[in-house]
Amino acid sequence: MEIPVIDFDQLNGENRSKTMALLHEACEKWGFFQVDNHGVDKKLMQKVKQLVNEYYDENLKESFYESEVAKSLKNKANISDMDWESAFFIWHRPTSNINEVPKISEEFCKTMDEYIAQLIKLAEKLSELMCENLGLEKDCIKEAFAGSKGPAVGTKVAKYPQCPNPELVRGLREHTDAGGIILLLQDDQVPGLEFLKNGKWVQIPPSKNNTIFVNTGDQVEVLSNGRYKSIRHRVMAEKSGSRLSIATFYNPNGDAVISPASKLLYPSHYRFQDYLKLYSTTKFAEKGPRFESMKTMVNGH
């Protein structure tokens, strides 16, 4: 199954409308896609992956194989409620806690900060394109996510270690993402990520050439009034090697109040006779403006 690829280079020029249509279909029917020519420095991305792998090897690998989940797997115990992953979370916006990560190097902090600054620009661009496709003002998602301090941005840094018995445990159990737009920098060698589409699990191949894998979370589904779906996904444990996953979340701030964009809602709580009155003068016109007029009427304008 061919996963949609959105080539940002095609957004300028004669292929723009075709690319926008492909993005709309990816958000509406898939809930996930890949982005190429995204503008994030690929050397910087490679350095981020290198530093994360080094940090895991030096600080987390040994302790993971001594953890409860590793011991339970060794004893063939029931571990259906555990995940075969080694992970930590870094907040970037509205405030950063990266310096609180144990044994983190200055080089790691600086490199991650540079990467996130570029990734936020990509997330904002994606949010604007989604809004355009939905017929909303371009800053609708950003403003909805802002709350009192602007959208929240954080990164889950994870390794899914090589697993001796992958049939007994998931790398990460099935779930949808709670937040907004998720941008994943993942392993270029080891597979494991799977998304559910039409009742079947789709294997997401490792990302070659540092393409960025994107999926939409629950809050985009709410904001789009169900047009753009958040999709269940999981990570399978692998016997062949350890998989790297650096997932950055462009989310609403904690105090942001989320609701469907009013422009995407049907009119409600009106009297049918009022609709018929409007219908009598607009019967042969498009229904969309009629629905908008009913919304305005209901709101008392």
Buried (B, 14 or more C-beta within 10 A) or exposed (E): EEBBEBBBEBBEEEEEEEBBEBBBEBBBEBBBBBBBBBEBEEEBBEBBBEBBBEBBEEBBBEEBBEBEBBEBBEEEEEBEEBBBBBBBEBBBBBEBEBEEBEEBEEEBBEBBEBBBEBBBEBBBBBBBBBBBBBEBBBEBBBBBBBBEEBBBBBBBBBBBBBBEEBEBBBBBBEEBBEBBBBBBBBBBEBBBBBBBBEEEBBEBEBBEEBBBBBBBBBBBBBBBBEBBBBBBBBBBBBEEBBBBBBBBBBBBBEEBEBEBBEEBEEBEEEEEEEBEEBBEEEEEEEEEEBBEBBBEBBEEE
